[in-house]
Amino acid sequence: MKFHNPWEKWVIIICIAVLLILGITSAKANELLMFHNKSCGYCKAFMEEVAVDYDNKELPLIIIDAYNQPDWFKEAYSENRIKPIRGTPTFIIWNGRKELARLIGYISKEWFYNNLNNMVKE
């Protein structure tokens, strides 16, 4: 490609760099949403056995009070991008736009990680 002015090359390079940066930063990683309520014994067990040391950088844990849901969740629910929460705890793999997978309940730390690994594989 031949440039008539020396600055044309730099304008193109800067435009490409901006587009690449916008594309990378606008991509949202998956998150693990956990819906709980304070009186749920299974939720309390999860918080004590798993949440205290959960450290998955590829699937960060976001804990949401089932009775005090954030606005973005209410919007996604009203648009049918998330199914209803029928019990707690409910774990949802969320990609920032829609629900990808769901796990309801909690039995043990081992049970949780086995099921989470199966959800991620799918």
N, C-alpha and C positions, 0 to 999 in steps of 0.2 A: 504494500500500500504506500502510495506516495503522498506526502503532505506538502501543502503550499506554504504554510506558515509553521514555524517551530512549535508554537503553542498548541496547535491542533492535536498533535500526538499526546500531549499531557492532558488535554481536555478529555480525550477518549480514554486514557488510562484511568483518570480520576472517576469518570462515569462508570466504567466497568468495576472499579474497586467499590464504589458506593453501592452498586447493584448487588455485588457479591456479599457485602456486609449486611445489607438489608435482607437478603435471602437467608443468610445464616442466622441472624438474630430473630427473624420472624418465625422460624421453625421452633415449635414448642415441643419439648421432650414429654414423654409420658409421665404421668404421676399416679400414685396409688392413693385414692381417696378412701378414707375410713370414716364411716358415719357411726356415731356412737351417741348414747345418752348416759347421763350421770348415774341413773339407777340400774343400768344393765350390768349384771354380774359378769357376763362373758366379755363385755367391753373392758371392765376393770381388770380382768385376768389378762386380756391382750395388752393393755397399757403397762401392766407390771412385768409381763413375761417377754414381750416382743418390742413394744414401742420404745422402751428405755434404751435399747441398744441397736435399734433398726438403723442401718447405715447403707442403704442401697442408693448410690449416686445416680444410677440409671433409671430408678423408679422411686423418687422421693415420696415419703409418706406425708400426706396432708390430712390432718384430723379435723373433722367437721361435726359440730353439734347437730344432731338430727332435728332439734327443735329451734335452732337458730342458724338456718342455712344462709350462706352468702348470696347476694343478688345474682351473681353469674350462674350459680347453681339453679336458682329459681327460673332464670331465663332459659337455661338449657333444658330444664324439665318441661317448661311450658311449650318448648319447641320440639319435644319428644327426642331430644338428643341424649337424655338420661331417663332410664326407666324408674318407676316409683320405688321408694325405699319402704319396704314392708316389714323390716325387722332390723335389729342391731345386734352385733355389728354387721355392717355391710361394707364390703371392700370393692371398689370399682377401679379398673385401670382406665384412665382418662387421658386422651391425647390433646386436650385443650379445645376440642371441637365436639367430641362425642364419646360415649361409653364404648369401650372395646371388649371388656370382659367383666364378670362379676362373681364374687364369692360371698355367700351369706353365712354368718355364724363364726364361731371360734370354739375349738375344742382344746387344742394344745399348741405349743410353739412348733413342734414337729409337724403336726397336721396343717398348720397355717403355711409353713414354708413349702411343704410338699404340694399343696394346692396352688400356692402362688407360682411355683415353678411350672406347674402344668398349665396355668393360665397364660404365662408369659410365652411358653412354647407354641401355643395355638395361634 
